[in-house]
Amino acid sequence: MQPRKPKLGQNFLVDDNARHRIADALGDVSQRTVLEIGPGHGAITTILAERAKRLVCIELDRSLAPELRFKFRNHPNVEIVEGDVLQTDLTALVPEGEKGLLIGNLPYYITSDILLHMFTHEAALELAVVMMQREVADRVAAEPGSRDFGLLGATAQMHARANSLFTLPPQAFAPPPDVYSTVLRLAFAPRFDELGIADRKGFDRFLKLCFQQKRKTLSNNLRAAGYTPAQIADACAAAGIESSTRAEALPLDRFAELFRAL
């Protein structure tokens, strides 16, 4: 096995039971296109290569990509794309008219960036099974009103339904990381139309303003963003929200009402 490259955040999955549980979480892939982010040495790829109608693996490491091509040279359904997933058009990898599935062990240092990139391609995706640092997974799946609920959770839940599947200890990886890892299943189900949001990018920017300083009240964050006290008071009243409320306490439908009122 080639050495890990720390700058790429590589911690390779070596737990045999875990790799099968992760692959199984995608369900029946015999007639599906599956995109795998960061296949590494192919722990999960090896399983999916025998199951998927088409498997496209996106690998940044220039030494691992040729290793994977050689390893799966006799699998015509497997394609290795060498490159940065954040610069990859995921939609273009899924045949027109289909909904793809996505799987991957996400590098800890760019987990949020990858999730946001996935959401920009959600029209071409149905489901994702992704592994990430436990604390980040807790934030993605957190309920409004909980301590972990913040910008990442609010943004993720506008785009998908998140379910935590299981958590793995450091010993499931080589080398072992300093943290536990959680596997999440994300079912892509954008809520913008349901909540009456026509301007998706505008609403995403609005959420960032609301959570700019998490421990500050909504009123303080919105004032810092340039809204006048009168505008904030009127909008909060229209949305049935106390201006002294913190963003972490609001469910998504209230954010939508406040956004429309402003």
Secondary structure, DSSP 8 states (H G I E B T S, - for coil): -----GGGT--EE--HHHHHHHHHTT---TT-EEEEE--TTTTTHHHHTTT-SEEEEEE--TTHHHHHHHHTTT-TTEEEEES-GGGS-TGGGS-TT--EEEEEE--GGGHHHHHHHHHHTGGGEEEEEEEEEHHHHHHHH--TTSTT-SHHHHHHHHHEEEEEEEEE-GGGEES--SS-EEEEEEEE---TTTTT-S-HHHHHHHHHHHTSSTTSBHHHHHHHTT--HHHHHHHHHHHT--TT-BGGG--HHHHHHHHHH-
